[in-house]
Amino acid sequence: MPSIITSLQAITAAVMVVLAALPAQAQQEFPFGLEMTLDAPPQPGSKRIPSLEIGDNGEVRLELWCKGGKGQFSVAGNTVIFVPGPLEPRDCPAARAALDDALVAALTEASTWTRQGDVVTLQGAQPLRFRLNTN
């Protein structure tokens, strides 16, 4: 009997080690098929806040502070790659156009992502926090 108890103790210990290595909260799914809005205030003189509409296959429709365009997300585990497409030139103030370009650059630099409830954070040189549009 001692060998069975010893084996069970070893298995229990191994399971506890594996569980301890996991994050405290299980990773939620990447928000494919959903729209999310940047957690940022609108720019002076505008009510727009950048949003990403992510398709089921990672295709993205971007609506930024001024410009709009398309792109593609690829996700494997907590790794994320964003490849932007061309942005539609719109009649924008230069400052807003520069913010749009900086946001696209930050999306491109993001390498990992996390999700806690309705908040998705893309981690890169500049973390980007988005809220899922659940209404």
Stockholm file with secondary structure:
# STOCKHOLM 1.0

chainA/1-135         MPSIITSLQAITAAVMVVLAALPAQAQQEFPFGLEMTLDAPPQPGSKRIPSLEIGDNGEVRLELWCKGGKGQFSVAGNTVIFVPGPLEPRDCPAARAALDDALVAALTEASTWTRQGDVVTLQGAQPLRFRLNTN
#=GR chainA/1-135 SS CHHHHHHHHHHHHHHHHHHHHSCSSCCCCCCTTCEEEESSCCCTTCCCCCEEEECTTSEEEEECSSCEEEEEEEEETTEEEEEEEEEECCSCCHHHHHHHHHHHHHHHHCCEEEEETTEEEEESSSCEEEEECCC
#=GC SS_cons         CHHHHHHHHHHHHHHHHHHHHSCSSCCCCCCTTCEEEESSCCCTTCCCCCEEEECTTSEEEEECSSCEEEEEEEEETTEEEEEEEEEECCSCCHHHHHHHHHHHHHHHHCCEEEEETTEEEEESSSCEEEEECCC
//
